[in-house]
Amino acid sequence: MLFFAATGAASATTYNLPENPGDNVVTQYPDNAVFIRAEQDETLLDVALRFSLGQTEIVRLNPKVDRWLVKKGEIVRLANRRILPDTPHRGITLNLSEFRIYYYPPGMSAQVMSYATGIGREDWRTPLGMNRVSKK
């Protein structure tokens, strides 16, 4: 188990891509399971925001922790492993089931950046397929 303290909020988690092109599992920390101790009374959503995790993800990882009150000193489990979507490793990939975006920066072929995200609305489906942003 790895215990560590938060050093600040970050919007993305950067992973090194596996050396073997057939591997799709990336990890942020060398240990399989990563745990932190809450530094103050907070919510699981506060912890998720601090570590760039999604709401669904942190709640599933901590089924016995009250999502609305994590007491100071309570242990919270964090996600450490990601399975990269089976897509070309370039551009942006939105993984709907995981609520994550994977960004493969040009010129940085050995890294991928991952962001927690919300997608679509109940009455508007997220479009599937290959798309291109033409205007913002």
N, C-alpha and C positions, 0 to 999 in steps of 0.2 A: 504494500500500500504506500501511496505517496501522499504526504501531507504538505501543503504549501499555502502561502498567503497570497492574496490578490494584490497586484501592483497597480491596478487601474483598469478602466474599461477600454475595450478594444472592439472595433466593429467587425473584424474578421479574424478567423483563425487560419494561419498559414501552415500547410503541411508539405513536407518533402514527398514527392512521388516515389513509389517503390522502384528499386533498381531493376527488378524483373518486370518487363512490360506486361506480363500476364497477371501480375498481382494487382488487385484493386482495393486492398485494405491499407489505409494510412492511419498512423497514430501520432498523437501530439506529444505524449510523454512515454518514457520507456516502460513503465509499469502498465499492466492491463487495467487495473482498477485505480481510479483517482478519487481521493476524498479531500474535502476541506473542512475546517471548523468554522462555523459562523462567527464573525468577529463582533457582531451585535445582533439584537433582535431585528429580524427582517423577514421578508417573504421569499418563497422559492423563486418568484418572478424576479426579485431583485438580484438574487444569485445568478439566475439564468442570464439576465442582462449583462452582468459583470463579466461573465465568461462566454458570451456570444452563443448561448444555447437557446433553443426554442422552449416555449411554455410546455407543450406536450411532452417534449423530450425530458425535461428536468422532472416533471411530475411522474412520468413512468419510471425514471431511474430511482425515485425516492418515494415509493408507495406508502411508507409508514411515517413520512414527515408531513406535518400540516403545511399545506401550501401557503396559508395566510399568516403563519407565525412560526418561523424558525428561530428558536431561542439561541442566545449567545452561547457558543461552545458546542452546539449540536453539530453532528457530523452529517455532511451532505455529499452525496456521490455525484461526480461529474462524468460526462461522456468523454471518452478518450479515443475510441476507434471510429472510423468512418469507412463505409464501403463506397467507393467511387461509382457513380452511375456508369453503366455500360454504354458510353457515348464517346465520340472522338474527344481527345484531351486538348481542346482549343475553344476559345470563346467562353460563353456562359452556358451552363446547364442548370436548369431548374428541376430539382427532384421533388415532385409534388407530394409523394408519400412521406417524405422525410421533412418537408417544410424547410429545405435548404437550397441555397444557390451555390454552385461551384464555379469559380472563375479561374480560368487558366490564362495568366497574363502572357501576352506576346513577349518573346525574348527570354522568358523564364521557364524553360521547358521542364525544369525539375521541380516545380512547385505548383500547388493549387491553393486558392484562397476559398474559404467556406464561410457563408453568412447564414444566420437564421433568418427566416422570412415568413411573412403571411402571404397567402395566395388567394386570388379570386374573391368572389362573394358567393353566397349560397345560390343566388339566382343568376349569376354570371359565371359560366365555366371558364377555367383557364385554358386558353388555346393550346393544343398539342402540336408537335411537329417542329420543324426547323423554321425559325423566324429571324427577321433582321429589323433592328431599330433604325428607322430612316430619319426620324425627326424627334426632338425632345422639346 
